[in-house]
Amino acid sequence: MIRFFTNSENIKETEIKLSSDIRLHLRSLRIRPNEQFIVCDGVGTDYVCILKENKDEVNADSISIAEIIRKEQTQSEPTLQCTAYMAYAKGVRLEYAVQKSVELGVKEIVLFKSKRCIATFENTKRKLERLQKIALESAKQSGRGVIPAIKNGGEFEEIIDSEEIKNGFSILLYEDETHLHIKQLLETKPSFSQVSIISGPEGGFDSNEIIKAQEKGIHIVSLGARILRSETAPVVAISTLMYQSDNL
C-alpha cells in the first residue's frame, strides 16, 4: 500500500489534511476515492485512509482531505535503536549509504569530518536537505514508521566525545583491525537494544583516531578480510546488527 508522511498537526480524529506534495503524488498515481493508502505521522503510527471526495476524476486542487479508516502501529520499525555515524564521503557514495541505512532501520545518521576525508562538506544546509529528502523517500519505500534525521556532527573528536557514544554500546569499523571481528564482539553481547556504529571515509581512519576511540571505550572491529568501500561498510555492519538482534 502506498505510504506518505505528514506532520501530526495535520491529523485530526477522523481525517487528515493532505499537503500539496501528497496531493500531487496522489494525482500522478491516479488514486480513486475508494482506494486505500497510508499516511504516517513519522513517530510510528500509520493511518489507513481513503480520499474524502467522491469523484471519478481527481485533480491536484480537489484532493485535500483524507478520511481515516483505521489507525495502527507501524509494524516495520526495528526494536534495535541504531545510530550510524558516517564520515563525509563523495556525493553518490554518501547518498547510497544514507539510502540503504534508512531501509535497514537506523534511527539517525550523524555525519562527521575525519582526518582522511577526501570530500568536504561545503554548502552544509543544502547537502543535509538533499540527504534528508533521500531518507524520506527511502523511509516511504521501505515502509518505515519514522524518518531518520540526518545531522552534521562536526569533527571526529566531537562525535566520540558525545554522550551517546561514551555511555552506550559503540562500534568503530576499521579495516586494519586483526583481532576482533564484529561477529566475535556480538557473540559476547547476546542482547542489546541500542548501538552506535562509526564508519570512516574513503581513505580510512588515521591510527591516532583509532587510539582516541579506544581511549573512549569504543569497540574497534573488523568486517572481514576484504576491504569494503566507505558506502558499503556501514550497510554491512547495520545488516549484521539487525540480523543479530532479530530485526532482519
C-alpha positions as CSV (number, residue, x, y, z in Angstrom):
1,M,0.0,0.0,0.0
2,I,1.4,3.4,-0.9
3,R,2.7,5.4,2.0
4,F,3.1,9.1,2.8
5,F,4.3,11.1,5.8
6,T,2.7,14.1,7.3
7,N,3.1,16.3,10.4
8,S,1.0,15.5,13.4
9,E,-0.8,18.8,13.3
10,N,-2.4,17.8,10.0
11,I,-4.0,14.8,11.7
12,K,-7.5,15.1,13.3
13,E,-9.7,12.5,14.9
14,T,-11.3,11.3,11.7
15,E,-9.4,13.0,8.8
16,I,-6.1,14.2,7.7
17,K,-5.3,17.4,5.8
18,L,-3.0,16.5,2.8
19,S,0.0,18.6,1.8
20,S,0.4,19.8,-1.7
21,D,3.2,17.2,-2.3
22,I,0.9,14.4,-1.3
23,R,-1.9,15.8,-3.4
24,L,0.3,15.9,-6.5
25,H,1.6,12.4,-5.8
26,L,-1.9,11.0,-5.4
27,R,-2.9,12.7,-8.7
28,S,0.1,11.2,-10.5
29,L,-0.8,7.8,-9.2
30,R,-4.5,8.3,-10.3
31,I,-5.7,7.2,-6.8
32,R,-9.5,6.9,-6.8
33,P,-11.7,7.8,-3.8
34,N,-12.3,4.2,-2.8
35,E,-8.6,3.2,-2.9
36,Q,-6.7,3.0,0.4
37,F,-3.3,4.4,1.2
38,I,-1.3,5.0,4.4
39,V,-0.4,8.3,5.9
40,C,2.2,8.0,8.7
41,D,2.8,10.6,11.4
42,G,6.5,10.0,11.4
43,V,6.6,8.7,15.0
44,G,5.3,5.2,14.4
45,T,1.6,5.4,13.8
46,D,0.0,4.5,10.5
47,Y,-3.4,5.9,9.3
48,V,-5.1,3.9,6.6
49,C,-7.1,6.4,4.6
50,I,-9.3,7.0,1.6
51,L,-9.9,10.2,-0.3
52,K,-12.9,12.0,1.2
53,E,-14.1,13.3,-2.2
54,N,-16.4,11.1,-4.1
55,K,-15.3,11.9,-7.7
56,D,-14.4,9.9,-10.7
57,E,-11.7,12.3,-11.7
58,V,-9.2,13.6,-9.2
59,N,-7.1,16.7,-9.7
60,A,-4.5,18.4,-7.5
61,D,-6.9,21.0,-6.2
62,S,-9.7,18.7,-5.2
63,I,-7.5,16.3,-3.2
64,S,-7.3,18.0,0.2
65,I,-8.7,15.7,2.9
66,A,-8.2,12.0,3.6
67,E,-10.7,10.1,5.6
68,I,-9.2,7.9,8.3
69,I,-10.4,4.3,8.1
70,R,-8.3,3.0,10.9
71,K,-5.0,3.6,12.7
72,E,-2.3,1.2,13.8
73,Q,1.2,1.0,15.0
74,T,3.8,0.7,12.2
75,Q,5.0,-3.0,12.2
76,S,8.3,-2.4,10.3
77,E,10.2,-0.4,12.9
78,P,13.1,-2.4,14.5
79,T,13.4,-2.9,18.2
80,L,17.1,-2.0,17.9
81,Q,17.9,1.7,18.2
82,C,20.9,2.1,15.9
83,T,22.7,5.4,15.2
84,A,25.0,5.4,12.2
85,Y,28.0,7.9,12.4
86,M,29.4,8.3,8.9
87,A,32.5,10.2,7.8
88,Y,31.9,12.6,4.9
89,A,32.2,10.9,1.5
90,K,31.8,12.0,-2.1
91,G,28.2,12.7,-3.2
92,V,26.8,9.4,-4.6
93,R,28.7,7.3,-2.1
94,L,27.2,9.1,0.9
95,E,23.8,9.2,-0.7
96,Y,23.9,5.4,-1.2
97,A,24.9,4.8,2.4
98,V,22.1,7.0,3.7
99,Q,19.5,5.4,1.5
100,K,20.4,1.8,2.4
101,S,20.9,2.6,6.1
102,V,17.4,4.0,6.3
103,E,16.0,0.9,4.5
104,L,17.7,-1.3,7.1
105,G,16.3,0.6,10.0
106,V,18.7,3.1,11.5
107,K,17.1,5.7,13.8
108,E,19.5,8.5,13.0
109,I,22.5,9.3,10.8
110,V,25.2,11.7,12.0
111,L,27.9,12.9,9.6
112,F,31.4,13.9,10.7
113,K,34.8,15.0,9.4
114,S,37.6,12.6,9.8
115,K,41.3,13.3,9.2
116,R,41.5,11.4,5.9
117,C,38.2,12.7,4.5
118,I,38.6,13.4,0.8
119,A,35.2,15.1,0.5
120,T,34.4,18.4,2.0
121,F,31.0,19.4,3.4
122,E,30.6,22.8,1.9
123,N,27.0,24.2,1.5
124,T,26.1,22.1,4.5
125,K,22.5,23.2,4.7
126,R,21.8,22.3,1.1
127,K,23.5,18.9,1.3
128,L,21.7,18.0,4.5
129,E,18.4,18.9,2.9
130,R,19.2,16.6,-0.1
131,L,20.2,13.7,2.2
132,Q,17.1,14.3,4.3
133,K,15.0,14.0,1.2
134,I,16.7,10.8,0.3
135,A,16.0,9.5,3.8
136,L,12.3,10.4,3.4
137,E,11.9,8.6,0.1
138,S,13.8,5.6,1.4
139,A,11.5,5.6,4.5
140,K,8.4,5.7,2.3
141,Q,9.7,2.9,0.0
142,S,10.7,0.6,2.8
143,G,7.5,1.1,4.9
144,R,9.2,2.8,7.9
145,G,7.2,4.4,10.6
146,V,9.8,7.2,11.3
147,I,12.0,9.3,9.1
148,P,15.6,9.1,10.4
149,A,17.2,12.5,11.0
150,I,20.4,13.4,9.1
151,K,22.6,15.6,11.2
152,N,26.0,17.2,11.0
153,G,28.1,16.1,14.0
154,G,31.3,18.2,13.3
155,E,34.7,16.7,13.9
156,F,35.6,13.1,14.7
157,E,36.7,14.1,18.2
158,E,33.4,15.7,18.8
159,I,31.3,12.7,17.9
160,I,33.4,10.2,20.0
161,D,33.0,12.6,23.0
162,S,29.2,12.7,22.6
163,E,27.1,11.2,25.4
164,E,25.5,8.5,23.2
165,I,29.0,7.2,22.2
166,K,30.6,7.4,25.6
167,N,27.7,5.9,27.6
168,G,26.3,3.4,25.1
169,F,27.4,0.3,23.1
170,S,29.6,1.8,20.3
171,I,31.4,0.1,17.5
172,L,34.0,1.5,15.1
173,L,34.7,-0.2,11.8
174,Y,38.4,-0.4,11.0
175,E,39.9,-2.2,8.0
176,D,43.2,-2.8,9.8
177,E,41.8,-4.5,12.9
178,T,43.0,-8.0,13.0
179,H,42.0,-9.3,16.5
180,L,38.3,-8.6,16.8
181,H,35.6,-9.4,14.2
182,I,32.2,-7.8,14.6
183,K,30.7,-11.3,14.9
184,Q,33.0,-12.2,17.8
185,L,32.1,-9.0,19.6
186,L,28.3,-9.6,19.2
187,E,28.7,-13.2,20.5
188,T,29.9,-11.7,23.8
189,K,26.8,-9.4,23.9
190,P,23.8,-11.6,23.2
191,S,21.2,-8.9,23.8
192,F,21.3,-5.1,23.2
193,S,18.7,-2.5,22.5
194,Q,21.0,0.4,21.5
195,V,24.1,0.6,19.4
196,S,26.2,3.2,17.6
197,I,28.4,2.4,14.6
198,I,31.1,4.6,13.3
199,S,32.4,4.2,9.8
200,G,35.3,6.0,8.1
201,P,35.9,7.9,4.9
202,E,37.3,6.7,1.6
203,G,40.9,6.9,3.0
204,G,40.1,5.0,6.2
205,F,40.7,6.1,9.7
206,D,44.0,7.6,10.9
207,S,45.8,5.5,13.5
208,N,45.7,8.3,16.0
209,E,41.9,8.4,15.6
210,I,41.7,4.7,16.5
211,I,43.8,5.3,19.6
212,K,41.4,8.1,20.7
213,A,38.4,5.9,20.1
214,Q,39.9,3.1,22.1
215,E,40.5,5.5,25.0
216,K,36.8,6.3,24.9
217,G,35.9,2.7,25.3
218,I,34.7,2.3,21.7
219,H,34.9,-1.3,20.3
220,I,37.2,-1.5,17.3
221,V,36.1,-4.3,14.9
222,S,36.8,-5.8,11.5
223,L,34.2,-6.7,8.9
224,G,36.4,-9.4,7.5
225,A,39.4,-10.0,5.2
226,R,38.1,-7.8,2.3
227,I,38.4,-4.0,2.4
228,L,34.9,-2.5,1.9
229,R,34.1,0.8,0.3
230,S,33.1,3.7,2.6
231,E,29.5,3.3,1.4
232,T,29.4,-0.5,1.8
233,A,30.9,-0.9,5.3
234,P,28.1,0.8,7.3
235,V,25.4,-1.1,5.3
236,V,27.1,-4.4,6.0
237,A,27.5,-3.5,9.7
238,I,23.9,-2.4,10.1
239,S,22.7,-5.6,8.3
240,T,24.8,-7.7,10.8
241,L,23.4,-5.8,13.8
242,M,19.8,-6.1,12.6
243,Y,20.2,-9.8,12.0
244,Q,21.9,-10.4,15.3
245,S,19.1,-8.6,17.1
246,D,16.3,-10.4,15.2
247,N,15.3,-7.4,13.2
248,L,16.2,-8.8,9.8
